[in-house]
Amino acid sequence: MPFKRKDSPIFYVSYTDASGARVKRSTGTTNKSEAKALEAKWRLEARQERLWGTQPSRTFDELMLAYLKATETERSGWSRDLYYLKKLKAFFTGRELGKLKRADVRGYIEQRKAEGIANATINREVGLFSSAINYARREWDWDIHNPAERMRLSEGDGRKRFATVEEVSRLIKTAEQHKRAPYLADLIRVAVNTACRRGELLGLRWSQVDLETNTLKLEGKDTKNGKPKRVPLNQQARAALLNRLRYREKHCPDTPWVFCRKSGERTVSIQSSWEAVLKEAELEDFHFHDLRHTCGSWLVQSGVPLADVKEVLGHSTIRMTERYAHNAPENSRAAVEKLNALSQSGLTSDTVSLQGALSA
């Protein structure tokens, strides 16, 4: 029989799955009749799979609910994924996974393009769907195909919005006055000085902060590419983290989260406060991720070699870093000026002799 937990209005059911194990499962509904129907369906599917090896039908909703719940503590960007899921659900809700075709996914992509959504955003939405299917196949042995696989759209060169020093300064000063989000100014400081992504910072724990070596220790589950990395802290980033440490000692000394609310709860989303600060600071067409681009741009402008910028940004290839190269034309100018020394040491006369030999 369906039952409720003390902390949830949702009905749960308990039954024996195909392997013979007892499982407790959320029905995702507050309606008892619907919960009973789902329980009967799951019991029948488990019996059919146990007796005949028949795979039960799976729906989009069932997949995504199970995936997000199973990976909640493994991934950064939780609020971002919920936003993507909302868009996907509007199109795929109630659909059986076994009946979905690549044409259905293309239909979703075309609809989002017609709405004026950027290719990069569509890729992330479809990518979430594809990741959930692959996870279910790998971890739960679901016998389902992946119609969202290899459906990536071209993103061109990506966004190239870089902020000036004055713009970032104005943004930080405005954020400092935003009392509803006292963490935001320090979050911006750390982001623009480390090139860390929003999800990496919002999921940051104090156990990952080493102020003795001035390093952030990010694990594979915290990063976009799944690889652990060590992030160096400069004076600006260190000062921002010390601000957060003082805030923690004053309001919530037991919290594990670096960027938290006064209660000690982790800050999951900054969207409303970010948009409010952007408007007040009069910054247009600027995303939080552009702070990462800004960090890369400033490094190149300061004469840092692309190979070193690549390491700071955590790019897998130097090609990804090369899009920042145009921000340092003076570096290229200085490089070609060094050819003058070669000309003065005899390159010009050798070239003339070579031209003469070729024309003889």
N, C-alpha and C positions, 0 to 999 in steps of 0.2 A: 504494500500500500504506500502511496506517496506520503512523504512527511516533510516537515519544515525544520530548519535549524533555528536556533534562537537568534542568530544574527542576520537572518535573511528571510524575506517574504517569498522566496522562490521554493517550489516543491522539488524534493529530491526523491529518488527511488533506489531500491537495493535489489539486485538480482544476480544470478550466476551467469557469467559470460561463457563464451565458447570454450575457453581453456579450463573451465571448472572453478575459476576464482570468483570470490564474492566481491562485487563492485558496488560502490555508491556513486550515483551520477545525478548531476543537476539536469532538470528538465527545461530550465530556462523560462518557465512560466509560473504565474501565480494562480492560474486556473486549475482547480483540482481535476476536473474532467479531462482537460487536455493532458495533464500529467499522467492520469490513468491510461489514456490512449497511448502515450509514448512508452509507458512501462510495458504495456502489452506488446507493442511493436518490437521493442528491444529484446524482450524475452523470446518472442518468436524467432527473431533474427539470430539470436544466440543459439537457439535449439537447432535451427536449420544449418548453421555453420558447423555446429558440433557433430550433427548426424551425417550431413551430406557435403560439408565443406563449402557450402554456399556463402558467398560474401554478401553481407547485408547492403542495402542501398544506403548511400551517404548523401546528405544534403550540404550545400554550401554553408548554411548557418551552423550545422553540426561541426563541420570541419573547423571553421574559424573560431568558434567558441572554445573548442577543445585545444586548438593550437595556441591561442593567446593565453589561455589559462596555464597550459603546460610550460610555456616559455616566458612567463611574466617576469621571473627573476633572472632570466638568462640574457635579456636583450635590453639595450638602451632605446630611447625614443618611443616609450610606451604610448604617450599621448598622441604622438605623430601617427602611430599605427592605428589607433582608434579613429583618428580622422580619416585615414585612408579606407578603413573598414566601412565607415559610414557611407562613403561613395560607392564602394563595391557592393554593399548590401542592397542599395537602392536598385541595382541592376540584377543581381544574382540571387537574391533571397528566395528560399523555397526550391531552388533548382537542384535536381539530382546530379551529383558529380559525374556519375557514369554516363549521363546523357549529354553532358556539355561537350561541345566541339570547339575547335579553334576558331570557327566562324563566329561563335558566340563571344569569344574573347575579343575578336576583331571588331564585333559590333559594339562592345563596351568601349574599345579604344576610339572608334570613330565618333561615338556619342560624346566622349570627353573632349575630343579635338574640336567638335562642333560647338562645344561650350566655351571654347577659347582657352582650354587648359594646356599648359606647357608640356612638351614631350617628356621632360625630366620628371614632372609630377606624375604623369600617366605611367611612366616606367616604374616608379616607386609603388604605385597602387597595384599594378599587375604583378610586380615583383613580390609583394606581400602575399598575394594569392598563390603564386608559384611556390614560394618558400613554404607555405602552409601545407600544400600538397606533398612536396618532397619530404617534409618532416613526417607527415602521416605515413607515407610509404616506407620511410627508413626506420622510424621508431615504433610504429604500431602495426606494420605489415599490412596496411590497407592496400588492397588490390585495385588501385584506381590509376588512370592515366593522367597526364598533366597537360591540359590544353593551353596553359599559359606559358609553357616553356618556350624559350627563344622567340619571344614576341617583343623584344626590346626595340624601341624607336630611336632614330638618330637624334642626338641632343646637340649636334653641332659642336661649337666650342664652349658651350655652357655660358652661364652668367659671368659677366666681367664687371660687376659693380664693386668698385673699391672706394672706401671712404678716405677722405683727407684727415689729417691730424686734427684740424679744426672741427670737422664734423663729428669725429669720435669724442673729442673733448666736450663738445656741446651736448652730445648724447649722454655722456656720463654725468655731467652736471645736472641735466634734467632728471635723470634716473635717481640721483641723490635726493631729489625733492619729492620723489614718489613714495609716500609713506606706506601705501598698501603693499609695496613690494620692496622692502628694505634691503633685500639681497641683490637687486637687479644691477645696481651700479658696479658692485664687485664682480658679478657674473660677467658683465661686459668687459671689465678690465682683464679678467683671466682669459676670456675668449680671444681678445684681440692680441694678447701677449703670448699665447700658447698655441693658437690655431686649433684648439680643441673644439669638437662639435658640441652642439647643445645637449644632445642625449648623454654624451660622455660626462659633461659637467653636472647635469642635473642628477645623474646617478652616482656622483662621486661621494665616496665615504672617507671619513677622517683616517681610517686605517690605510688608505691609499696615498695619503699626503705625508711626505717626508721633508720636514722643514730643516732638517740638519743637512741634507744633501740637496735641498731645493729641487725636489723631483716629485712628479705625480706618477704613480704606478698603476697603469691601466691594464686590466686583464683582458684576455681574448673576448670574453662575453660582453665587455664594455665598449669595444671598438667596432667600427663599421665593417672592417675586413676580417674580423675574428682573430686578429693577431695581437698579442700583448705588446705594449710599448711603454717606454719611459719618456716622460715629458719634462724637459728642463724648465725651471721657473726663473724668470728674471726678477729684478727688484719690484717692478710694478705688480706682477702676478703674486709674488710673495706677500707684498703689502696688503693686497686685496684678501688673500687667504687669512692673514693675521686679523683683519677686520672681522671676517666670518668667525674666527676662533674666539675673539672677544665677545661677539654676539652670542655664540653658543654658551660660553661660560656664564653670561648674564641671564639668559632666558631658558635654555634647554640643554644643560650640561650632559645629559645622557644620550642625546641624539647621535646616531652614526653618520648623519647626512651633513655634508658641507653647506649645501644651499637648501636651507629649510625655512619653515615658517616658525613663528614664535612658539608654537606648540611642540616643535621638534619634528613635525611631519615633513616628509620629503616634498619638495616643490616639484610637482609633476608637469604643470603647464605654465608658461609665462605669456601666452598669447595676448590676453587682454591688456596686461600691464605693458608689454612690449609695444603694442599698437598705440596705447595712450602716450607713452614716452616719445615714440616716433613722431606723432602728430604735434606734440608740444614743442619738440626740438626742430620741427619743420624739415624732417628728412623724408624724402620721397623715394619710392621704389628701393627700399632697403630692407633686406631680410637678416635675421640673426646669423644665418650661415655666411652672409657677406662679411662678417667680422673675421672669419677664417680666411676668406679671399684677401681681405685688407691686410692681415698679418703677412701673408705670402708676398703681397705687393710691396709692403714696407721693407721687408727683408731684401728683396731684389733691388729696390731703390737705394738701399744702404750699401750695396755692393757685395752682398753675401752670394757666393757661388750657387748656381742652381742645384748642384749636387747636395749642398748643405740645406738648402730650402726644401728639397725633396724629403730629407730626413725629418725636418721639423714638421712638415705637413703630413708625413706618413704615407706619401704616395708610393704605389707599387712600382711605377716606372717613371723615368725622367721625363717622358713625353707628357705626362699629366702636369708636370711642373713648368714645362716650357711656355705654357700660356701666360705666365707672369713675366716672361723675358722682355716683352715690349715696354715694361714699366721702367727699364733702365737703358734708354738709348745712349746715354753718356758713357756707360760701361763699354758698349760696342764701339763707340767713337774712340775711346781711349785705346781699345785693343787694336784697331786698324792704324792708329797713329804710330804704334810701335813698328809698323812696317817701314817707316821712314828711316829707321836705323839701318835696316837691311839695304835699302836703296843707297844710302850714303857709304856703305861698306863694299859696294861693287855690283849690287844686283842690277842697277841700271845698265852698266856697260856690258854685262853678260847677256842681258836681254837683247841689247842692240846687236851683239854678235850673233845671237841665235836667229834673230830676224833676218840678218844678212845671209846666213847659211841657208835658210829656208827659201830665200828668193833667188839664190844663185842657180 
